[in-house]
Amino acid sequence: MTSGSSILGVLYRANPINLLNAANQIYARWLQKKLVITDASGTQYFPQGGYGPDRQWFQSPSAGSLQGIITVYSEDGITPLGKGTVTMSTGQAYQLVVGSG
């Protein structure tokens, strides 16, 4: 899957048999930044899945809110791009905006 000259991800089939049934499902793997949230106790929270390019979801802690440091890595999952503080609550959607400078 592409957008202009950018690669967003890949689609692949789960079953080599050429049938149109439930056993022949299509899956996607999105190429996106890796996010890790670390709370004050050192517990790390990783994305539990994605809803498409640049949309990820986290399992919230039992307290229903999460405060900590968010670290953003490049698509390779290794190269750090930046970090900052974050406060999140269960059931909310957030958008990460990265400024230059």
C-alpha positions in Angstrom: 0.0 0.0 0.0 1.4 3.4 -0.9 0.5 7.0 -0.8 2.4 8.9 -3.5 6.0 7.7 -3.1 5.6 6.6 0.5 5.1 3.0 1.5 2.4 2.7 4.2 2.3 -1.1 4.7 1.7 -4.4 3.1 -1.3 -6.7 2.6 -0.9 -10.5 2.7 -3.1 -13.6 2.7 -3.1 -16.1 5.5 -4.0 -19.2 3.4 -2.3 -20.4 0.2 -5.5 -22.1 -0.9 -7.4 -20.0 -3.5 -10.8 -20.1 -1.8 -13.2 -17.3 -1.0 -14.1 -18.3 2.6 -13.2 -17.5 6.2 -10.0 -19.5 6.0 -8.7 -17.2 3.3 -8.3 -14.0 5.2 -6.4 -10.8 4.3 -4.1 -9.2 6.9 -2.2 -5.9 6.9 1.1 -4.8 8.4 1.4 -1.0 8.8 4.8 0.6 8.6 4.6 3.3 11.2 6.4 5.0 14.1 6.9 2.9 17.3 5.5 4.5 20.5 6.4 3.4 24.0 5.0 5.0 27.2 6.9 4.6 30.5 5.1 5.5 33.7 6.8 6.7 37.0 7.3 3.2 38.2 9.2 2.2 35.1 6.3 0.1 33.6 6.4 0.3 29.8 3.2 0.3 27.7 3.4 -0.7 24.0 0.8 -0.4 21.3 -1.5 -3.4 21.3 -2.5 -2.9 17.7 -3.1 -0.4 14.9 -6.2 0.9 13.1 -4.3 1.9 10.0 -1.3 4.1 9.2 -0.4 6.2 12.2 -3.2 5.0 14.4 -2.3 2.8 17.4 -4.1 1.7 20.5 -2.8 1.0 24.0 -4.2 -1.1 26.8 -4.9 1.2 29.6 -3.8 0.4 33.2 -6.5 -0.6 35.7 -6.5 2.9 37.2 -8.0 4.2 33.9 -5.4 6.9 33.3 -1.7 6.9 32.4 1.0 9.5 33.0 4.5 9.2 31.9 7.1 9.7 29.2 6.3 8.9 25.6 9.2 7.9 23.4 8.8 7.9 19.6 11.0 5.7 17.5 11.4 5.6 13.7 9.7 2.8 11.6 12.7 0.6 12.4 11.6 0.5 16.0 15.2 1.3 17.2 16.1 4.9 16.2 14.7 7.3 18.8 13.1 10.4 17.3 12.0 12.3 20.4 10.3 12.1 23.8 8.0 14.1 26.0 5.4 13.9 28.8 2.0 12.5 28.3 -1.3 12.2 30.3 -4.0 9.9 28.9 -7.4 8.6 30.1 -9.3 5.5 29.2 -11.7 5.8 26.3 -10.1 8.9 24.8 -8.4 9.4 21.5 -5.2 11.5 21.2 -3.2 12.9 18.4 0.6 13.3 18.7 1.8 16.5 17.0 5.5 16.8 16.5 6.8 20.3 16.0 10.0 21.4 14.4 12.6 23.3 16.4 
